[in-house]
Amino acid sequence: MTSTDKEILLSDLCARFPYTVCVYLDDKVTQIKEIKYDTRNEVYFTLVDGSKTYIGVDIERIKPFLKSLKNMTPKEKMEYERTLNILEDGLGTKLTYTSYYAIEWLNEHHFDFRGLIEKGLAIEAPKDMYK
């Protein structure tokens, strides 16, 4: 994993942290419990799987489970579209753009809007994982 990939993945995981992220670790589904930096500014994760706690896990050992945007349900699409901002110029031209709330909605619902699945940094979440 390149340093750029690590930065992208860390940024994504930190943004999703408040929303209980499931990650793959050594053939196990776990959840991120804690993200810590050591004195050398290296990041380590504490993960739990219900019965065990894994402390000091390196970012290179985990992959988050995310949902592909193409698998968004019609109901989810309607919810997401309500978070977008729309500007109108009075002449009938509309400009739709992503708001802060839209990004937070995508993070909260575990959608892969950064393309991590295609980059091999994340795994497609099973259908009922984030219900």
C-alpha positions in Angstrom: 0.0 0.0 0.0 1.4 3.4 -1.0 1.6 6.3 1.4 -1.0 8.1 -0.7 -3.3 5.1 -0.4 -2.8 5.1 3.4 -3.6 8.8 3.6 -6.8 8.3 1.5 -7.9 5.3 3.5 -7.1 7.0 6.9 -9.0 10.1 5.9 -12.0 8.0 4.9 -12.0 5.9 8.0 -11.7 9.0 10.3 -14.7 10.6 8.6 -16.7 7.4 9.0 -15.6 6.6 12.5 -18.7 8.1 14.3 -20.9 5.8 12.3 -19.5 2.4 13.4 -17.4 1.2 10.5 -17.1 -2.6 9.9 -13.6 -3.7 8.6 -12.1 -6.9 7.4 -9.2 -8.2 9.4 -7.6 -11.6 8.9 -10.8 -13.3 7.7 -12.9 -11.6 10.4 -15.5 -8.9 10.4 -14.6 -6.4 13.1 -15.6 -2.8 14.0 -13.3 0.1 14.6 -13.4 1.0 18.3 -10.5 3.5 18.5 -8.0 5.3 16.2 -4.7 6.3 17.8 -1.5 7.9 16.8 1.8 7.0 18.5 4.8 9.2 19.2 6.1 8.8 15.7 2.7 9.9 14.3 1.9 6.4 13.1 -1.7 5.4 13.2 -3.0 2.3 14.8 -6.5 0.9 15.3 -8.3 -0.9 18.1 -10.9 -3.3 16.6 -13.6 -5.5 18.2 -15.5 -8.5 16.9 -17.9 -9.2 19.7 -15.6 -11.5 21.7 -12.1 -10.2 21.1 -10.4 -6.9 21.0 -7.4 -6.3 18.6 -5.1 -3.5 19.8 -2.4 -1.8 17.7 -3.6 -2.9 14.3 -1.8 -1.3 11.3 -3.9 0.3 8.6 -2.4 -2.0 6.0 -4.1 -5.0 7.6 -7.7 -3.7 7.4 -10.2 -3.0 4.6 -13.5 -1.3 5.3 -16.8 -2.7 4.1 -18.5 0.0 2.0 -21.5 0.1 -0.2 -21.2 0.9 -3.9 -23.0 4.0 -5.1 -24.5 1.9 -8.0 -26.3 -0.2 -5.3 -28.1 2.8 -3.8 -31.8 2.0 -3.4 -34.4 4.4 -4.7 -35.3 5.4 -1.2 -31.7 6.1 -0.3 -31.3 8.1 -3.6 -34.3 10.3 -2.6 -32.8 10.8 0.9 -29.4 11.7 -0.6 -30.9 14.1 -3.2 -32.5 16.0 -0.3 -29.1 16.8 1.1 -27.8 18.4 -2.2 -27.9 22.2 -2.6 -29.6 23.7 -5.6 -29.0 27.2 -7.0 -31.3 28.8 -9.5 -30.5 31.9 -11.6 -34.1 33.0 -12.3 -33.8 32.1 -16.0 -34.5 28.4 -15.4 -30.9 27.3 -15.0 -30.3 25.1 -12.0 -27.0 24.2 -10.5 -26.9 21.2 -8.1 -23.9 20.8 -6.0 -22.8 18.6 -3.1 -23.2 20.0 0.4 -21.5 19.2 3.6 -24.6 17.4 4.6 -24.5 15.2 1.5 -20.9 14.1 2.3 -21.9 13.3 5.9 -25.0 11.4 4.6 -22.7 9.3 2.3 -20.3 8.6 5.2 -23.1 7.7 7.6 -24.7 5.3 5.1 -21.3 3.8 4.3 -21.3 4.6 0.6 -18.0 4.5 -1.3 -17.9 7.9 -3.0 -14.1 8.0 -3.0 -13.7 4.9 -5.2 -11.9 2.8 -2.5 -13.5 -0.5 -3.7 -12.1 0.0 -7.2 -8.7 0.9 -5.8 -8.6 -2.3 -3.7 -8.7 -0.4 -0.4 -12.2 -1.5 0.6 -14.6 -4.4 0.1 -18.2 -4.4 -1.1 -20.3 -4.6 2.0 -22.8 -7.5 2.2 -26.4 -6.3 1.6 -27.6 -6.4 5.2 -24.4 -5.4 6.9 -25.4 -1.8 7.7 -29.1 -2.0 8.5 
